[in-house]
Amino acid sequence: MNESAEERLKKLVQGLTIDKEVMAEELLKHVNALKLLLEFHENVIVIKNQEKLPRRAVLILYMIGKLLLYVAGRLDSPDLSLDEANVIVGGGSESPELVLQEFLNSGWILATSPTSFRVNFRKVGEILREFSFIGD
């Protein structure tokens, strides 16, 4: 029996869609490092020892925290707005736009709109190694 175009399209979308379980499996590979770096109070992300970290590290950790809360069903979206990035990176020597562009170029984050960004869950280990949060 031949599948209709609609049925084939539904299967294609299902194959391309990444669900929360896949994200959770990837994040759990780094659970020990993430426990050392992040804690949560309600839906608030707390980055431990952030005063000792470069602002770009704080920004990417915040984005990872948003993804964790999203996967846990505590946020509707893991996306970071440009306004949020300005608050986190603001006041430092680097502009949030330049930091986000660097993260985009490295594949660490994805643009979900011109002003919204999401951490690439498949790059979390690479990110943590880059900032020496975990060993190789």
C-alpha positions in Angstrom: 0.0 0.0 0.0 1.4 3.4 -1.0 1.8 6.1 1.6 0.2 9.4 1.0 2.4 12.5 0.7 1.0 13.7 4.0 2.0 10.4 5.7 5.5 10.6 4.2 5.8 14.3 5.3 4.8 13.4 8.9 7.4 10.7 9.0 10.0 13.1 7.7 9.1 15.7 10.3 9.3 13.0 13.1 12.7 12.0 11.9 14.0 15.5 11.9 12.4 16.5 15.2 14.6 16.2 18.2 12.7 15.4 21.4 13.5 16.2 25.0 14.5 12.6 25.7 17.3 12.8 23.1 18.5 16.1 24.6 18.3 14.6 28.1 20.4 11.6 27.2 23.1 13.9 25.8 23.0 16.2 28.9 23.2 13.3 31.3 26.6 12.4 29.8 27.9 15.6 31.6 25.8 15.4 34.8 28.8 15.6 37.2 30.3 18.7 35.6 26.9 20.3 35.3 26.2 19.7 39.0 29.4 21.4 39.9 28.6 24.4 37.8 24.8 25.0 38.0 22.1 24.9 40.5 18.4 25.8 40.3 15.9 27.4 42.6 12.4 27.1 41.1 13.0 28.3 37.6 16.1 30.4 38.4 19.4 29.4 37.0 22.3 29.9 39.5 25.8 29.7 38.1 28.2 28.7 40.8 31.3 30.9 41.3 30.3 33.1 38.4 32.3 36.1 39.7 35.4 34.1 38.8 34.3 33.3 35.3 34.6 35.3 32.1 31.3 36.7 31.0 31.2 34.5 27.9 31.5 31.4 30.1 28.6 32.7 32.3 26.5 33.3 29.1 27.0 29.8 27.7 26.4 28.2 31.1 23.2 30.2 31.4 22.2 28.8 28.0 22.9 25.3 29.1 20.9 25.9 32.3 18.0 27.1 30.2 18.2 23.9 28.1 18.2 21.8 31.3 15.1 23.5 32.6 13.4 23.1 29.3 14.2 19.4 29.1 12.9 19.1 32.7 9.6 20.7 31.6 10.1 23.8 33.7 10.5 26.2 30.9 8.5 26.5 27.7 11.5 27.3 25.6 15.3 26.9 25.9 15.8 30.0 23.8 17.9 33.0 25.0 16.8 36.4 23.8 19.2 39.1 22.8 17.9 41.1 25.8 18.8 38.3 28.2 22.2 38.1 26.7 22.7 41.9 27.2 21.8 41.5 30.8 24.3 38.6 31.3 27.2 40.0 29.3 26.4 43.7 29.7 28.9 45.8 31.4 31.8 43.7 30.3 34.3 44.5 27.6 32.7 42.3 25.0 29.4 43.0 23.2 26.8 40.3 23.6 26.3 40.3 19.8 30.0 39.5 19.2 30.0 36.7 21.8 26.8 35.2 20.3 28.3 35.5 16.8 31.4 33.7 18.0 29.3 30.9 19.5 27.2 30.7 16.3 30.4 30.4 14.2 31.7 27.6 16.5 28.4 25.7 16.3 27.9 26.0 20.1 24.6 27.7 19.6 21.9 27.9 17.0 19.8 30.9 16.0 16.1 30.2 16.3 15.2 33.6 15.1 17.2 36.8 14.4 17.1 37.7 18.1 16.8 34.3 19.8 19.4 31.6 20.4 19.6 28.1 21.8 22.6 26.1 22.9 23.4 23.1 20.7 22.9 20.2 23.1 25.3 18.1 21.0 28.1 20.5 21.8 27.8 20.7 25.6 30.8 18.4 26.1 32.9 20.5 23.8 31.8 23.7 25.5 32.6 22.3 29.0 36.0 21.2 27.8 36.8 24.5 26.2 36.2 26.4 29.4 38.1 23.6 31.3 35.0 22.7 33.3 35.6 19.0 32.5 38.7 17.0 31.4 39.0 15.2 28.0 
